[in-house]
Amino acid sequence: MKKSLMAICTIVFLSALFYSCNEKETGSAGDGGEKTAAVKIQKTAPSLIIYTGWDLYEERSDGKMYAVGEAETGDAVKIYLNDDDSIQQKKAVRHLQSGKEESLDFVRVQYEGKDFWTRDIFVSGPGVYLSWVMTENAFAYSAPDGASITGTQIDEGTFLAAEDGQIDGVNGFYKAVIYNGRPFGKEIYLQSETFTHEPMLKEIARTFSKIDEKTKPEVRDEIFLKFYHEAAAFEEWERFYFVKKLIEANKKSLVSEKVKEVLSDTIYQNIFDEDFKIDE
């Protein structure tokens, strides 16, 4: 009898203990039994793509990196950071369609809301996210002074990456980053009048820098007339720069008679005359 009573008590005790534990596991959250896990916010820092090409990679199940998307110089990205603010990066094998494989350094980034990996030579560093464009050909400087000129020419239309906070620059020079095949680019200094951060000037400079004799005539016409029709809303310095680029294009025989005819009844009617002068 005592053994039976003890067995019953043991069963009741274990049942109560099991129910209590189960209740804690499934009902302690107070929201229908589901647990609420803390969401870890991953640190990121703004950056820019500094090389145009197949810059975006995905890591597949074999641990290798495969190019899956293109990006252009000047495109915005976010670089993922570790808790100590160091860059999330790894060494991995890049697999090309040709079958060639090579071990390279990669950085984890977010591009247009999606996660990718990219090579560390294709992006500027964390916080280097301002987008500037060269408005003329100019030489780079290694320091913010006139005596530090280098032999490196930065071509008009080239996108640059730069840090924020350079309101006044240093002695009329500003620090920028360009692609040079090394991690996070090369730091250079440029004189303030050789580049712009104005959106329309950047578009004009970049577009005209890509137009040459190989560009189809109908494409050239479309581009020139597009800017002409938009010019009514330009600021004075934007119209000045557009006219300057149009004159340069005409000297290279890139402006068709069709475009000239459209402009013949406008304020731009004389810009193709040989004796027309534009203030520099």
C-alpha positions in Angstrom: 0.0 0.0 0.0 2.8 2.4 1.0 4.6 1.6 -2.3 1.5 2.2 -4.3 0.8 5.6 -2.6 4.5 6.6 -3.1 4.3 5.7 -6.8 1.1 7.8 -7.2 2.7 10.8 -5.5 5.8 10.5 -7.7 3.6 10.5 -10.9 1.7 13.6 -9.7 4.8 15.5 -8.8 6.5 14.7 -12.1 3.4 15.7 -14.0 3.2 19.0 -12.2 6.9 19.7 -12.8 6.5 18.9 -16.5 3.5 21.2 -16.9 5.3 24.0 -15.0 8.4 23.8 -17.3 6.3 23.5 -20.4 4.3 26.6 -19.4 7.5 28.6 -18.9 8.8 27.6 -22.3 5.6 28.3 -24.3 3.8 30.9 -22.3 6.3 33.1 -20.6 6.4 35.6 -23.6 2.8 36.6 -22.8 1.9 36.8 -26.5 0.3 33.5 -27.3 3.4 31.4 -26.2 5.8 32.8 -28.8 9.3 34.0 -27.7 10.4 37.4 -28.7 14.1 37.5 -29.8 16.1 40.6 -29.7 16.9 41.8 -33.3 20.5 42.7 -33.8 21.0 45.8 -35.9 23.9 45.5 -38.2 26.3 48.4 -38.5 26.9 50.0 -41.9 28.7 53.0 -43.3 28.0 54.8 -46.6 30.5 54.4 -49.4 30.7 54.6 -53.2 31.6 52.3 -56.1 34.8 53.6 -57.7 35.1 51.1 -60.6 32.6 50.4 -63.4 32.1 46.7 -64.2 30.9 43.4 -62.7 31.5 44.5 -59.2 28.8 42.6 -57.3 29.4 39.0 -56.2 27.5 36.3 -54.3 29.0 33.6 -52.2 27.6 30.2 -53.1 27.5 26.9 -51.3 31.0 26.0 -52.4 32.3 29.0 -50.6 33.4 30.7 -53.9 32.5 34.2 -55.1 30.6 34.5 -58.4 29.9 37.9 -60.2 26.2 38.4 -60.4 25.7 42.1 -61.1 27.2 45.3 -62.5 27.7 48.7 -60.8 29.0 52.0 -62.0 31.5 54.4 -60.6 29.6 56.8 -58.3 26.9 54.3 -57.3 26.0 54.4 -53.6 26.6 51.4 -51.4 26.7 50.6 -47.7 29.6 48.7 -46.2 28.8 46.3 -43.4 30.8 46.8 -40.2 31.6 44.6 -37.2 30.7 45.6 -33.6 34.1 47.2 -33.3 33.5 49.3 -36.5 36.0 47.3 -38.5 35.0 46.3 -42.1 33.3 43.0 -42.6 35.6 41.3 -45.1 37.0 38.0 -46.0 39.4 36.2 -48.4 37.7 34.0 -50.8 38.1 32.3 -54.2 36.7 34.3 -57.2 35.4 31.9 -59.9 35.2 33.3 -63.4 33.1 31.9 -66.3 36.4 30.9 -68.0 37.1 28.6 -65.1 39.9 30.7 -63.8 40.0 30.9 -60.0 41.9 33.3 -57.7 42.0 34.0 -54.0 41.0 37.7 -53.4 39.8 40.0 -50.6 36.1 40.8 -50.5 33.9 43.3 -48.6 30.3 42.8 -47.7 28.1 45.5 -49.0 24.4 46.5 -49.5 23.6 47.8 -53.0 20.1 49.0 -53.9 18.7 47.2 -50.8 20.3 43.8 -51.5 23.3 42.2 -49.9 26.4 41.4 -52.0 30.1 41.0 -51.8 32.5 43.2 -53.7 36.3 43.4 -54.0 37.9 45.9 -51.7 39.5 47.6 -54.7 36.1 48.5 -56.1 34.8 50.7 -53.2 35.9 53.7 -51.3 36.3 53.4 -47.5 33.6 53.7 -44.9 32.3 57.3 -44.7 33.8 58.3 -48.1 30.4 58.7 -49.9 30.2 62.1 -51.5 30.0 62.0 -55.3 32.0 64.6 -57.3 32.7 64.8 -61.0 35.6 66.5 -62.8 34.5 69.4 -65.0 37.8 69.7 -66.7 41.0 67.7 -67.2 43.3 68.4 -64.2 46.4 67.0 -62.5 46.1 65.5 -59.1 48.2 66.7 -56.1 49.6 64.5 -53.3 49.1 67.2 -50.7 47.0 70.4 -50.4 49.5 72.7 -51.9 50.6 73.8 -55.3 54.1 72.3 -55.0 52.7 68.7 -54.7 51.5 68.3 -58.2 51.7 64.7 -59.6 51.9 63.3 -63.1 48.4 61.8 -62.7 45.8 63.5 -64.9 42.2 63.1 -63.9 40.0 63.3 -67.0 36.8 65.4 -67.3 33.7 63.4 -66.5 35.6 61.2 -63.9 33.6 60.4 -60.8 35.4 61.0 -57.5 34.5 59.8 -54.0 35.1 62.2 -51.0 34.5 62.5 -47.3 31.9 64.9 -46.0 32.9 68.0 -43.9 35.3 69.6 -46.4 33.4 72.8 -46.6 36.3 75.2 -47.1 39.0 72.6 -48.0 42.7 73.3 -47.3 44.3 76.2 -49.3 41.8 75.8 -52.0 42.4 72.0 -52.3 40.0 69.1 -51.5 40.7 65.5 -50.8 39.2 62.8 -53.0 39.5 59.1 -53.7 40.0 57.5 -57.1 40.3 53.9 -58.3 43.9 52.7 -58.6 43.6 48.9 -58.2 44.3 48.9 -54.5 42.0 48.5 -51.4 39.6 51.5 -51.1 41.3 53.6 -53.8 43.9 56.3 -53.7 43.7 59.6 -51.9 44.5 62.7 -54.0 44.0 66.4 -53.7 42.3 68.6 -56.4 41.8 72.3 -56.8 38.3 73.4 -56.1 37.5 74.8 -59.6 38.3 71.5 -61.3 35.3 69.4 -60.0 31.6 69.8 -59.1 29.1 68.3 -56.7 26.1 70.0 -58.5 23.8 67.3 -59.9 23.1 68.9 -63.3 26.8 69.8 -63.9 27.7 66.2 -62.9 25.3 64.9 -65.5 26.4 67.2 -68.2 30.1 66.5 -67.5 29.7 62.7 -67.4 27.4 62.5 -70.4 29.6 64.7 -72.7 32.8 62.8 -71.6 31.3 59.6 -73.1 30.4 61.2 -76.5 32.9 60.8 -79.3 33.0 60.0 -83.0 32.1 56.4 -82.3 28.7 57.5 -80.8 25.9 57.0 -83.3 24.8 60.4 -84.8 21.2 59.9 -83.9 22.2 59.2 -80.3 24.4 62.4 -80.2 21.5 64.4 -81.5 19.1 63.0 -78.9 21.5 63.8 -76.1 22.3 67.4 -77.3 18.6 68.2 -77.8 17.6 66.7 -74.5 20.0 69.0 -72.6 18.9 72.0 -74.8 15.2 71.5 -73.9 16.1 71.2 -70.3 18.4 74.2 -70.3 15.4 76.6 -69.8 15.4 75.4 -66.2 19.2 75.6 -65.7 20.9 78.0 -63.5 23.2 80.4 -65.2 26.4 78.5 -64.5 24.8 75.3 -65.7 23.8 76.9 -69.1 27.3 78.3 -69.3 28.8 74.8 -68.9 26.4 73.2 -71.4 27.2 75.8 -74.0 30.9 75.3 -73.4 30.6 71.5 -73.9 28.4 72.0 -77.0 31.1 74.3 -78.6 33.8 71.7 -77.8 31.7 69.0 -79.4 31.2 71.1 -82.5 34.9 71.6 -82.9 35.2 67.8 -83.0 32.5 67.7 -85.7 30.1 65.9 -83.4 27.2 68.4 -83.7 24.9 67.7 -86.7 23.2 70.2 -88.9 19.9 69.1 -87.5 20.9 70.2 -84.0 22.3 73.5 -85.4 19.0 74.2 -87.2 17.0 73.6 -84.0 19.3 76.1 -82.1 19.3 78.6 -85.0 16.2 80.5 -83.7 17.3 80.5 -80.0 19.8 82.4 -77.8 22.3 79.8 -78.8 22.1 80.7 -82.5 25.7 82.1 -82.7 27.6 79.7 -80.5 28.9 77.8 -83.6 30.3 80.8 -85.3 34.0 80.9 -85.6 34.3 84.3 -84.0 32.0 83.4 -81.1 33.8 83.8 -77.7 32.7 82.4 -74.4 34.1 83.8 -71.2 36.3 81.3 -69.3 
